[in-house]
Amino acid sequence: MIKVFSPDISISDKITLFKTINSKEISGTSNVINNFENDLSAKFNRKHVIAVSNGSVALDLALQLIDLKKGDEVILPSFTIVSCLSSIMRTEATPVFCDVDPLSWNMTLKNVKDKFTKSTKAVLLVHTYGLPAEASSIETFCKENNIILIEDAAEAHGQTDNNRVCGSFGEISTMSFYTNKHITTGEGGAVLVNSDELSKKANQMRNLDFTSKNRFQHENMYWNYRMGGLQASLGISQIKRLYKTISKKIEQV
């Protein structure tokens, strides 16, 4: 029996966690957070990574970052976790469901084209159950039509499409590190971007609008979406054996 919510925690994971506890680097602003973000950046070919408390929060930030207006439409797959829908509904945009492929359970380029209108502002592409969606072709279509592509790579750590790693497509990618993911921190998530501007805004949004210049003068009512240091520490150890974890899961199929 394969347990969905029982992660593989190794001796090296436990040692890493012990060292972090001993160093007292456990807060959401500790150096271990930066180390985890840098490791994710290198692994998934993104310039910036913003670690957050869970994958649903990552989706919320991604949708808030693109400044959706009333009348804007966001295409998403009809088969996915509710977090994808709720993150759109917390904006002023309208969610538009597209069908999914019966074999991969992912949206395809044809599915997206079927729902594309002049009001389409963004596409939320989701890789389901470790099976990559048609990210390359959907990304090309979005670029040609001035559509923002957000990639939910929560279930695709270590997977590729057209020789590109999942987590590197579109303007923004999101990840979850829940216990059933290839990389787990128990709870946790991340927003991945290449834009310096989006990275700066996402960092403020996850951290109560604190700035280095006027830390306690807030222009926006943002949130505390920080990841804790112990979670990040476990993530650093998990990244090192990502492909070993994937191979082990393949053996169980």
C-alpha positions as CSV (number, residue, x, y, z in Angstrom):
1,M,0.0,0.0,0.0
2,I,1.3,3.5,-0.9
3,K,0.4,6.0,1.8
4,V,-0.4,9.4,0.3
5,F,0.3,11.4,3.4
6,S,3.3,9.5,4.8
7,P,6.5,11.2,3.6
8,D,9.9,9.6,3.4
9,I,11.9,11.2,6.1
10,S,15.5,10.1,6.1
11,I,18.3,10.1,8.7
12,S,19.9,13.1,6.8
13,D,16.6,15.0,7.1
14,K,16.6,14.4,10.8
15,I,20.2,15.5,11.2
16,T,19.6,18.6,9.2
17,L,16.6,19.5,11.4
18,F,18.6,18.9,14.6
19,K,21.3,21.2,13.4
20,T,18.8,23.9,12.6
21,I,17.2,23.6,16.0
22,N,20.6,23.7,17.6
23,S,21.4,26.9,15.7
24,K,18.1,28.5,16.7
25,E,17.5,29.5,13.0
26,I,13.8,28.7,13.1
27,S,12.0,31.9,12.3
28,G,10.5,33.0,9.0
29,T,13.3,35.5,8.5
30,S,16.3,33.3,9.3
31,N,19.2,32.6,7.0
32,V,17.9,29.1,6.4
33,I,15.0,30.6,4.5
34,N,17.3,32.3,2.1
35,N,19.3,29.1,1.6
36,F,16.2,27.1,0.8
37,E,15.1,29.8,-1.7
38,N,18.5,29.8,-3.4
39,D,18.4,26.0,-3.7
40,L,15.0,26.1,-5.2
41,S,16.1,28.8,-7.6
42,A,19.0,26.7,-8.8
43,K,16.9,23.5,-9.1
44,F,14.0,25.1,-11.0
45,N,15.9,27.7,-13.1
46,R,14.2,30.8,-11.7
47,K,15.9,34.0,-10.7
48,H,13.8,34.6,-7.6
49,V,12.0,32.3,-5.2
50,I,9.7,33.5,-2.4
51,A,9.1,30.7,0.2
52,V,5.6,30.9,1.9
53,S,3.5,28.9,4.4
54,N,1.7,26.6,1.9
55,G,0.8,26.0,-1.7
56,S,-2.6,27.7,-1.5
57,V,-0.9,30.9,-0.2
58,A,1.5,30.7,-3.2
59,L,-1.5,30.6,-5.6
60,D,-3.1,33.5,-3.8
61,L,0.1,35.6,-4.1
62,A,0.5,34.7,-7.8
63,L,-3.1,35.8,-8.6
64,Q,-2.7,39.0,-6.5
65,L,0.5,39.9,-8.2
66,I,-0.9,40.2,-11.7
67,D,-3.5,42.9,-10.8
68,L,-6.6,41.3,-12.2
69,K,-9.6,43.6,-12.9
70,K,-13.4,43.0,-13.1
71,G,-14.2,41.5,-16.5
72,D,-10.8,39.7,-16.8
73,E,-11.1,35.9,-17.3
74,V,-8.7,33.3,-16.0
75,I,-8.7,29.9,-17.6
76,L,-8.1,26.9,-15.3
77,P,-8.6,23.1,-15.6
78,S,-11.9,21.7,-14.5
79,F,-10.1,18.9,-12.6
80,T,-7.8,20.3,-9.9
81,I,-7.7,21.2,-6.2
82,V,-10.1,23.9,-5.0
83,S,-7.2,26.2,-4.1
84,C,-6.8,27.1,-7.8
85,L,-10.4,28.2,-8.0
86,S,-10.5,30.0,-4.7
87,S,-7.4,32.0,-5.5
88,I,-9.1,33.4,-8.6
89,M,-12.3,34.1,-6.8
90,R,-10.5,36.2,-4.2
91,T,-9.6,38.6,-7.1
92,E,-12.1,40.5,-9.3
93,A,-11.5,38.2,-12.2
94,T,-13.9,35.5,-13.5
95,P,-12.8,31.8,-13.4
96,V,-13.4,29.9,-16.7
97,F,-13.1,26.1,-16.6
98,C,-11.6,24.2,-19.5
99,D,-11.8,20.5,-20.0
100,V,-8.8,18.2,-19.4
101,D,-7.3,15.3,-21.2
102,P,-8.8,11.9,-20.1
103,L,-5.3,10.3,-20.0
104,S,-3.1,12.9,-18.4
105,W,-5.9,14.7,-16.5
106,N,-4.2,17.9,-17.5
107,M,-5.4,20.8,-19.6
108,T,-4.1,20.8,-23.2
109,L,-3.5,23.6,-25.7
110,K,-6.7,22.7,-27.5
111,N,-8.7,22.9,-24.2
112,V,-7.3,26.4,-23.6
113,K,-8.0,27.5,-27.1
114,D,-11.6,26.3,-26.8
115,K,-12.2,28.7,-23.8
116,F,-10.0,31.6,-25.1
117,T,-11.8,35.0,-25.6
118,K,-10.8,38.6,-25.9
119,S,-11.3,38.9,-22.1
120,T,-8.8,36.1,-21.3
121,K,-6.2,37.8,-19.1
122,A,-4.4,34.7,-17.6
123,V,-4.1,30.9,-17.8
124,L,-3.6,28.9,-14.6
125,L,-1.8,25.8,-15.8
126,V,-1.7,22.9,-13.4
127,H,0.4,19.7,-13.6
128,T,-1.6,16.9,-12.0
129,Y,-0.3,13.8,-10.2
130,G,3.2,14.2,-11.5
131,L,2.2,14.2,-15.1
132,P,3.4,17.3,-16.9
133,A,0.8,19.4,-18.9
134,E,1.5,20.8,-22.4
135,A,3.4,23.7,-20.8
136,S,5.6,24.6,-23.7
137,S,2.9,24.9,-26.3
138,I,0.5,26.6,-23.9
139,E,3.3,29.1,-22.9
140,T,3.9,29.9,-26.6
141,F,0.1,30.4,-27.2
142,C,0.0,32.7,-24.2
143,K,2.9,34.8,-25.4
144,E,1.4,35.1,-28.8
145,N,-1.9,36.4,-27.3
146,N,-0.5,38.6,-24.5
147,I,-1.9,36.3,-21.8
148,I,-0.2,35.9,-18.4
149,L,0.7,32.2,-17.7
150,I,0.8,31.0,-14.1
151,E,2.2,27.5,-13.7
152,D,1.1,25.4,-10.7
153,A,4.0,22.9,-10.4
154,A,2.9,21.7,-6.9
155,E,2.8,18.0,-8.1
156,A,5.5,18.2,-10.7
157,H,8.8,18.6,-8.8
158,G,11.6,17.2,-10.9
159,Q,9.4,16.6,-14.0
160,T,10.0,18.2,-17.4
161,D,8.1,19.2,-20.6
162,N,10.1,19.6,-23.8
163,N,13.3,19.3,-21.9
164,R,12.4,22.2,-19.6
165,V,11.9,21.7,-15.9
166,C,8.4,22.2,-14.5
167,G,8.4,25.3,-12.4
168,S,10.1,27.4,-15.0
169,F,7.2,28.2,-17.3
170,G,5.3,31.4,-17.6
171,E,5.6,34.7,-15.7
172,I,5.0,33.0,-12.3
173,S,5.2,29.5,-11.0
174,T,3.9,28.1,-7.7
175,M,4.8,25.1,-5.6
176,S,3.5,23.2,-2.7
177,F,5.6,21.2,-0.2
178,Y,2.8,19.3,1.5
179,T,3.5,15.8,2.7
180,N,2.5,14.0,-0.5
181,K,4.9,16.1,-2.7
182,H,8.3,15.0,-4.1
183,I,9.9,17.7,-1.9
184,T,8.1,18.1,1.4
185,T,8.4,20.5,4.3
186,G,5.2,19.2,6.0
187,E,3.4,22.3,5.0
188,G,4.9,25.0,2.8
189,G,5.0,26.5,-0.6
190,A,6.8,28.9,-2.9
191,V,6.4,31.5,-5.6
192,L,8.9,31.5,-8.4
193,V,9.5,34.4,-10.8
194,N,12.2,35.9,-13.0
195,S,11.0,39.5,-12.7
196,D,12.8,41.7,-10.1
197,E,9.6,43.8,-9.8
198,L,7.4,40.8,-9.1
199,S,9.9,39.4,-6.6
200,K,10.0,42.6,-4.7
201,K,6.2,42.9,-4.5
202,A,5.8,39.2,-3.5
203,N,8.3,39.6,-0.7
204,Q,6.4,42.6,0.7
205,M,3.1,40.8,0.3
206,R,4.2,37.7,2.3
207,N,5.8,39.8,5.0
208,L,3.3,42.5,6.2
209,D,4.5,45.1,3.8
210,F,7.8,45.6,5.7
211,T,10.4,47.5,3.8
212,S,14.0,48.2,4.7
213,K,13.6,52.0,4.4
214,N,10.5,52.5,6.6
215,R,9.9,49.2,8.2
216,F,6.9,50.1,10.4
217,Q,5.2,52.5,8.0
218,H,2.8,50.4,6.0
219,E,1.1,51.5,2.7
220,N,-0.6,48.2,2.2
221,M,-2.5,45.7,4.4
222,Y,-0.6,42.6,3.4
223,W,-0.2,39.3,5.2
224,N,2.2,37.2,7.2
225,Y,2.6,34.3,4.8
226,R,6.2,33.4,5.9
227,M,7.6,29.9,6.0
228,G,9.3,28.8,9.2
229,G,13.0,27.9,9.4
230,L,12.4,24.3,10.4
231,Q,10.3,23.8,7.3
232,A,12.9,25.4,5.1
233,S,15.6,23.3,6.7
234,L,13.8,20.0,5.9
235,G,13.2,21.3,2.4
236,I,17.0,21.9,1.8
237,S,17.6,18.3,2.8
238,Q,14.7,17.0,0.7
239,I,15.9,18.8,-2.5
240,K,19.2,16.9,-2.4
241,R,17.5,13.6,-2.9
242,L,14.6,14.7,-5.2
243,Y,15.4,12.3,-8.0
244,K,16.0,9.4,-5.6
245,T,12.5,10.0,-4.2
246,I,11.0,10.1,-7.7
247,S,12.8,6.8,-8.6
248,K,11.4,5.2,-5.4
249,K,7.9,6.2,-6.3
250,I,8.3,4.9,-9.8
251,E,9.3,1.5,-8.4
252,Q,6.1,1.4,-6.4
253,V,3.9,1.8,-9.4
